[in-house]
Amino acid sequence: MPTLNINLPEKKYPILIKKGMLNHIGEEIKKIYKNKKIAIVTDNNVEKIYGQRIKEQLRNDFEIKMIVVEPGEKSKSISVLQNVYEELLDFEITRGDLIMAFGGGVVGDLTGFAAATLLRGIPFIQVPTSLLAQIDSSVGGKVAVNLPKGKNLVGNFYHPKAVFIDPELLKTLDNRFFCDGMAEIIKYGCIRDQNLFDDLLNYTKEELFEHLEKIIYTCCHIKKSIVERDELDTGERMLLNFGHTLGHAVEKHYRYEKYTHGEAVAIGMYHITKKGEAMGITEKGTKNFIKEILCKYDLPYEMPPMDQEEIIKTIGLDKKNKGQYMNMVLIKKIGESFIEKIHRKDIEVLI
Ligand SMILES: NC(=O)c1ccc[n+]([C@@H]2O[C@H](COP(=O)([O-])OP(=O)(O)OC[C@H]3O[C@@H](n4cnc5c(N)ncnc54)[C@H](O)[C@@H]3O)[C@@H](O)[C@H]2O)c1
């Protein structure tokens, strides 16, 4: 089974990737967890499709409780977090027990934050079910909830005990969310891996599904190597934000309703590359490759009408951009990225 190991000074854990893994997840959990109680946090959509199956897998060996939240970003809130805490306490969970995040990035971030903070930390595992969660959010230890003032403003670095990835689960994912995850896969190609980018450009839909296990492995591998060198996001890890700075401004402007996260990142990646080319930083023609691949995966690329002042203000409020300089991620060419420190007064050239 393709396995990666995250090796950080304070924490080591495996990422296991295998089609059909959900059908023997109990066996995998028994290898890393010897107690009885498991609280499974999931959302309504995932529960409807997979709730019964996961219960059947676990109920002979463990005492389980399902905590089900509404699907979507609204569940990454303080009020939902409080309900999760209460349900965990009703289950009389202790620091010797286990919490499972079983869902997309929303469930992963919410559950991870609950696990990090309740009783000063309860071990948890990630069983990601969306493409975005399988290639990105379940790996790297960032957990958070949102505040009315912005996304992910209350959070922590808290790593799971293990990540169990079953690509078969993606068969039930809605196409829009699948494409959403594809935007982040394309991002990995842009910042680190030209072969991945070229493969994605050439695959037929059937080939893409056939190679999904390998693609997930490649993305997790890129994220693992970056996180191992810069766990706390003070340098290289910022490369993972390629397309995100402008993407966040687009998402926010449209109140997180019109564009999904991946769609907004797609627009951000194309736009910054177009600007990079115009400034002579990015190799000519790169933006056309990005446009081609985004169109192939039903992702937008054109910046929607937005006021430049507003974009600059939003970028300035981004928690990564305090001080005189802003960090913007650009690419030299497909597969080669770097962080450019730009003075606040010069930021217009990239917008
Ligand atoms: N922690 C990190 O490092 C990190 C990185 C990137 C994004 N994120 C966060 O991830 C979140 C977005 O994650 P997401 O895109 O997975 O959204 P999500 O969790 O809302 O899932 C998307 C939708 O797919 C449904 N779904 C999930 N798995 C399914 C399956 N197998 N079959 C059918 N439906 C399924 C969900 O119910 C939901 O409706 C955002 O909050 C973002 O901030 C975190």
PDBQT file of the ligand as one rigid body, heavy atoms in Angstrom, charges set to zero:
ROOT
HETATM    1  N1  LIG A 401      -6.028  22.590   6.919  1.00  0.00    +0.000 N 
HETATM    2  C1  LIG A 401      -5.517  22.860   5.746  1.00  0.00    +0.000 C 
HETATM    3  O1  LIG A 401      -4.308  22.771   5.525  1.00  0.00    +0.000 OA
HETATM    4  C2  LIG A 401      -6.445  23.250   4.630  1.00  0.00    +0.000 A 
HETATM    5  C3  LIG A 401      -5.969  23.328   3.313  1.00  0.00    +0.000 A 
HETATM    6  C4  LIG A 401      -6.867  23.632   2.307  1.00  0.00    +0.000 A 
HETATM    7  C5  LIG A 401      -8.205  23.875   2.602  1.00  0.00    +0.000 A 
HETATM    8  N2  LIG A 401      -8.635  23.768   3.891  1.00  0.00    +0.000 N 
HETATM    9  C6  LIG A 401     -10.045  23.992   4.240  1.00  0.00    +0.000 C 
HETATM   10  O2  LIG A 401     -10.808  22.957   3.634  1.00  0.00    +0.000 OA
HETATM   11  C7  LIG A 401     -12.148  23.415   3.508  1.00  0.00    +0.000 C 
HETATM   12  C8  LIG A 401     -12.692  22.976   2.173  1.00  0.00    +0.000 C 
HETATM   13  O3  LIG A 401     -12.663  21.582   2.096  1.00  0.00    +0.000 OA
HETATM   14  P1  LIG A 401     -13.555  20.776   1.039  1.00  0.00    +0.000 P 
HETATM   15  O4  LIG A 401     -13.391  21.382  -0.292  1.00  0.00    +0.000 OA
HETATM   16  O5  LIG A 401     -13.276  19.346   1.225  1.00  0.00    +0.000 OA
HETATM   17  O6  LIG A 401     -15.028  21.170   1.481  1.00  0.00    +0.000 OA
HETATM   18  P2  LIG A 401     -16.152  20.370   2.302  1.00  0.00    +0.000 P 
HETATM   19  O7  LIG A 401     -15.599  19.727   3.485  1.00  0.00    +0.000 OA
HETATM   20  O8  LIG A 401     -17.261  21.355   2.472  1.00  0.00    +0.000 OA
HETATM   21  O9  LIG A 401     -16.596  19.241   1.269  1.00  0.00    +0.000 OA
HETATM   22  C9  LIG A 401     -17.170  19.607   0.048  1.00  0.00    +0.000 C 
HETATM   23  C10 LIG A 401     -18.531  18.948  -0.133  1.00  0.00    +0.000 C 
HETATM   24  O10 LIG A 401     -18.346  17.588  -0.502  1.00  0.00    +0.000 OA
HETATM   25  C11 LIG A 401     -19.123  16.748   0.333  1.00  0.00    +0.000 C 
HETATM   26  N3  LIG A 401     -18.383  15.493   0.410  1.00  0.00    +0.000 N 
HETATM   27  C12 LIG A 401     -17.186  15.268   0.983  1.00  0.00    +0.000 A 
HETATM   28  N4  LIG A 401     -16.771  14.022   0.718  1.00  0.00    +0.000 NA
HETATM   29  C13 LIG A 401     -17.715  13.436  -0.041  1.00  0.00    +0.000 A 
HETATM   30  C14 LIG A 401     -17.844  12.167  -0.661  1.00  0.00    +0.000 A 
HETATM   31  N5  LIG A 401     -16.875  11.244  -0.592  1.00  0.00    +0.000 N 
HETATM   32  N6  LIG A 401     -18.975  11.903  -1.369  1.00  0.00    +0.000 NA
HETATM   33  C15 LIG A 401     -19.941  12.855  -1.491  1.00  0.00    +0.000 A 
HETATM   34  N7  LIG A 401     -19.862  14.079  -0.959  1.00  0.00    +0.000 NA
HETATM   35  C16 LIG A 401     -18.761  14.365  -0.238  1.00  0.00    +0.000 A 
HETATM   36  C17 LIG A 401     -19.273  17.501   1.619  1.00  0.00    +0.000 C 
HETATM   37  O11 LIG A 401     -20.413  17.081   2.329  1.00  0.00    +0.000 OA
HETATM   38  C18 LIG A 401     -19.418  18.943   1.108  1.00  0.00    +0.000 C 
HETATM   39  O12 LIG A 401     -20.742  19.178   0.710  1.00  0.00    +0.000 OA
HETATM   40  C19 LIG A 401     -12.116  24.925   3.691  1.00  0.00    +0.000 C 
HETATM   41  O13 LIG A 401     -12.672  25.251   4.935  1.00  0.00    +0.000 OA
HETATM   42  C20 LIG A 401     -10.629  25.261   3.701  1.00  0.00    +0.000 C 
HETATM   43  O14 LIG A 401     -10.335  26.372   4.512  1.00  0.00    +0.000 OA
HETATM   44  C21 LIG A 401      -7.779  23.476   4.905  1.00  0.00    +0.000 A 
ENDROOT
TORSDOF 0
